Amino acid sequence: MTGKKLIFWVVGIIVLLAVMFLPKFFELKKLREANENIKKRIILLKEDNTALAEELDRMQEDPAYVEKKARQKLGIVKKGEYIYE
């Protein structure tokens, strides 16, 4: 009988521990995945930030580039020019 009781208690403790820690394990897994997604987003945002900084530098140093961007975004034309679409 003592062997059966011991097995019962060991199985009971294992089940109890599984019930207590299994949900936390899955929550930890979700948080790790979210963390990885955030890390990937940070990398993409850093790349975008670098590209925007380069464009800002170019706009500050190159008036022709500013003119080109204004023409593209605003549809500005010089006197005597025509827009073909």
N, C-alpha and C positions, 0 to 999 in steps of 0.2 A: 504494500500500500504506500509506503513512503516514496518509492520510486515513481509511482503514478502521480502522487501529490507534487513531487519535485518537478516532474515534466509539465504538469498542469500550471504550476507557478512560473516556470521558465517561459512556457508558451504565452501565458497571460502577460508577463512583463514585456515580452517581445512585441505582442500585439499592441499593448498600451504605448510602448515607445514608438511603434510605427504610426499609430493614430496621432500621437503628439507631434512627431517630427516630419512626417510625409507632406503635410500641407505647406510647412515652412520650406521644405526642399523645393517644391514646385514654385513657390513664391520667389525663392532665391534664383531659380532658373529663369523665371520671367524677368526679374530685375537685371540679371546678367545680359539677357538678350536686349533689353531696353538700353542698357549701358553701351553695348556694342553699336546699336543704332545711333545713339547720341554721338559716339566717337566718330562714326562715319559722317554724320551731319556736320560735326565740327571741322573735319578735314575738308568737306565740300565748301563750307562757309569760309574757311581760311583761303582756299583757292579763289573763291569769288572776291574776297577782300583784296587779295594780291592783284587780281585783274583790275579791280576798280581803282586801286592805288596807282597802278601803271597808267590807266586811262586818265586819271586826274593829273598826274605828272605831265602826260603828253598834252593835255588841254591847257595846262599852265605855261608850257614852253612852246607850243606850236599853234600859232593863230590860224594857219591854213587848216589844221585838223578841226579846230573849233568851228570854222566856217563850214567845213564839209559836214560835220555833225548837225549844225543848225539847218543846213539845207536839207539834209535827210529827214530830220524829225519834224521840222516846221514847214517844209515845202517852199522855202524861200528861194527866189530866183533873182538873178541880176537883171538890170535893165537890158532888154534886147534878147534875153534867153527864153527858150521855150522848153516846157516839160513834155516829154514823150512817155506815154505809159504803154 
